[in-house]
Amino acid sequence: MRGVLREGSPVASKYEFIDEMRLDTVEYAYSVEYMCNRLDVSRSGYYEWRGRPESATAQRRDELKLLIKKEFEDADSTYGYRRIHAQLHRWGHAAGLELVRRLMRELGLEPCQPKPKRFGLTKGTTGPVPDLVGRNFTADSPGEKLVGDITYIPTGEGWLYLATVLDCCTKEVVGYAMDDHYQTPLISLAVRNAARNRKLAKGAIFHSDRGSNYMSGEFGQTLKRYGLSRSAGRTGICFDNAMAESFFGALKNERVSRVTYLTRETARQDITRYIEFWYNRKRLHSAVGYRPPLEVHTEHQKLRIAA
């Protein structure tokens, strides 16, 4: 005998190779007899292999592919294999991380990638503001530790600036504001919105970079009004405010870099939808066990009520 067919065996691989050499259902690039002779496999074995029903493993892989493709499309092509893997488990479908990566590769699913461009917004300044975070962007409860930063969004009318406030416990964007400038009133409005949307602990930390607007006396009064302790990283060290940078990276990679905004209002509406309906409510965040930030906040609220 020239070979015994087993799933995943070299003989089966040869049969697959013969199958791939077919131009269509009628014509062959090479005859089956020629290919079988060259690959040292039996012709009858090839036809027996072609007539076999799909294996349980192949059926399971096909089912997983459908689920993976659905979630990838639902996530607007932003999820990599780790988040797809996490969502499959949330749906109750067990699958290994490497299997998910292989299936995504077979399907040709590649998540959007960031563009290698960055521009600074403000000049860093020095001041007597301590770093109370020390790159530890975690917290035991919501409202205890916040981070803030500003980024810019290109539009046909010019830059639209986005100021955000994120909760280190839930990773939720609890406050944000947008305008055609990045002056102190913009970041103060983002803090006011955060205080309106979420209960902030007394003495909660607000961490930022050392941009002139964040170091201004006017912004200091805003923080004092809400009982927040000011904290800042070192000048020009993006890692000291990595959590805020990470959110902006996700926003630009998953949304802003993939569209063109003709007006600031169009950009404002689209970014609001991304934050409110995707990032906070649905997007699985790796730092909180691949759960949406709002789900984490709700769990903390239930624990607080139960206590």
N, C-alpha and C positions, 0 to 999 in steps of 0.2 A: 504494500500500500504506500502511496506517496505522502500520506499525512492524515491525521485524525483531527477533525474540526472541533476546537473548543473556543468558547468566547474569550477574546483577548489573546488568543494564541497567535504565533507567527503565521500559521496557515490562514487563519481568519483575516489577518492583516493583508495577506496576499490576495485573498478573495475581494477584499475591499478595494485594493489597488486595481484589480481587473475591472471592478464595477465603475471606478472613477474614470477609466480609460474609454468608457462608452461616450460617443458623441451625442446620441439621443436614444430613444427607445427602439429605433430601427437599425441605424448604422453603427458600426464600431470603428474606433481608430485602428484597432487591431482585432483580429478574430479571436474568439474565446479559446479556440484550440491552440492558437499560436501563443497567447498569453499564458495559458496553463502549462504548456510545454516549457516556456522560458522560466516560469516561476516554480516549476517542479511541483505542481499540485494537480489533482485529478479534475477532469472536466465534470464528471458526475458530482463530485463533491462541491464544485462551484455552484452548479444548478440546485443542489440540495440546500446549500447555504442561502441562496437567493429566495428559495421558497419557504424558508423557516419563518414562523410567526415572531414578532418582536418580543424580545426577552423582557422579563419583569424589570430588570435594571434599566433597559432602554426606555421602557414606558415611564418609569419614575423620573428619569432624566428629562424626558419630554415634558412631563407635568411641571417639573421644577423650572424648565425653560420658560413655560408659559407664565408662571408666577413671577419669575425674575423679570421678564419683559414687561409685564403689567406694572410692577412696582417701579421699574426704571422709567417707564413712560409717565407714570403718576408723579414721579419726582422730577419731571422735566429734564431728564438726562443728567441729573446732578449727583446721583448716588453712585459711589464706588461699591466694590464687592463686600466691604465690611458692613455698610449700612443695609445693603440688600440682604446680607446674611442675617443681620439683626431683625429685619422686618419679617423674613421667613419664619424665624423662631417666634415672633410675636403672633404670627398667624397659625402657629402650631405645626409647622413643617420642619422636621429635623433635617439638616444638611450641613456637611462640613464646610469650613471656610474656604479651603482650597478647591472643593468641588464647585462652590458658587463662583469662584474666580475663573475656573476652567470653562464653566458653562457660559459665563458672560463673554469670555474670549471667543468661544465658538459662535456665539450670537453676534459678535462684532459690536458689543455694547461698551463704549468708552465714555466715562463721565467727562464733563467739560473741565478744562484745565485753565488755571489762572494765566493771565498775560504777564510777561516779565517787565512791568512798568510801574514805577512809583514816583510820586512827587511829594515834596514836603509842603505843608500848609502854613506853618508858622515858625518863627525862630524861637529856639529854646532859650530859656532864661534861667538863671540860678536864683535861689531864694531860700529862706529859712523854712522850707516845707519838708517834713520828713517823709521817708518811704515806709509807710505802715503795713505794706503788703508783702514786700520782699519776694515778688513773683509767686506768691501762694494765692492762686485765684480760686480758692474754695472757701466755703462758709457752712456752718452748721444749720443755719436757718435763713429763710428769705429776709431781705431788708437789712442784713447786718453788714454787708460789704458790697460796694458798687464800684464799677469802673466806667469811665467816660472817655470819649475821644470824638474827633471830627474827621470826616472824609469829604471828598468832592465827587460830584457826578457830572460828567460832560453832557450838555444839551445844545440844541441849535441856538438857544438864546444866551449861552454862556454857562458858567459853573452853577450847579445847585449844591449847596453845602448841607451835609447831614451830621447832626450832633446826636449821639446816643448815650444812654445810660443802661448798663447791663448788670444783672444781679449775679454775683459769684456763686450763689447756692444753686439756683435753678438754671442759670445761663440764659434767662429770658431777657429780652429787650423791654425793660419796664418803662422807659421813657425815651422820647426822641423828638427832634424838631428839625425843620428844613427851611432854608431861606437862601437868598442870593449873596449872603455874606457869612463870614465865620467869626464875627465879633462876639463880645461877651454876652449881649442879650440873647443870642441863639443858644449858647450852652446853658444859660440860666433858665431858659424856657424848657429845655430838655429835662433839667433837674426838677422844675415845677411839675412837669407832666409825670415824672416818675413818682413824686410824692403824692400826686393825685391818684395815680393808678394803683399804687401799692403802699402798704403800711411800712414805714421805715423805722427801724429801731433807733432809740435815742443814742446818740454818739456813734451812729453807723459811719463807716469809713467810705469816703468818696475818693477814688484813686484816678489819676490822670497823668499825662505827660507834663512837661514844664513849658508848654506854649504860653505866650504872653497873655492870652485871654484867660487861661485857667489859673494863672498866677496873679491876675488883677485883683485889686481891692474890691471892686464891684462884685466879682464872682465870689470872693470870700464872704461878702455880706449875704449872698444867696445861700451859701452852705450854712452859715451861722443861723439864718432864719429857720432852716429845717433841722437844726441840731446835728449837722454832719461834720465829721472830722476830715480835714483836708490831708491828702496824701499824694505824693508824686514820685515818679521814677527819675532816673538820671537823664540828663540832657542827651538827646540823640541815641538813646539805647531803647530800641523798639521792644526788646524782650521784657523790659520792665512794665510794659502795658500790653503784654502779648494777648490777653483775652479779648480786648477791644480790637486789636489788629486782626485776630482770628475771625471775628464776626465780619469785619469789613472785607476780608479776603473771601469769605463765603458769599457775601452779598455781591461782590463784583464778579467773582468767578461764576456763580450760579445764575445771576440775573443781569447785572448792568453791562457786562462785557458782551452779552449776547443780543442786545437790542440797541436801537438808536433812538434817542429821545429828541424830538423836534422842539419841544417846549419844556420849561421847568415844571409846569403843571402836570404834564404827562408823566414826567419822571417822578414827581411827588406822589401821584396816585399809584404808580406801579410799585414804587418802593414801599409804600404803605401796605399794599396788598401782600408783598413778599414778607414783610415783618409780621403783620397781624394774622394772616391766614395760612402762611406756610412756616416761617421760621419759628414763631412762638407756639403754634398749635399742632403742627404736623411733622416738622423736620426732626428726624432722630439725631440727638446730640450725643456724640461719643463720650463726652466728659461726664454725663449723667446716666451711664448705662444704656446708651442708645434708646433714649426716651425723649418725647417732645418736652420742652421747657415748661409749658403750661401744665402738663400732666404731673411733673415733679412738684410744681407749686401747689397743685390741688392735693397731692398726697401729704405735703407738709401741713396744709390747712386742716386736713382731717385729723392728723396726729395731734395738732394743737387743740382742736375741739375735744378730742377724746381725753386729752390730759386734763 
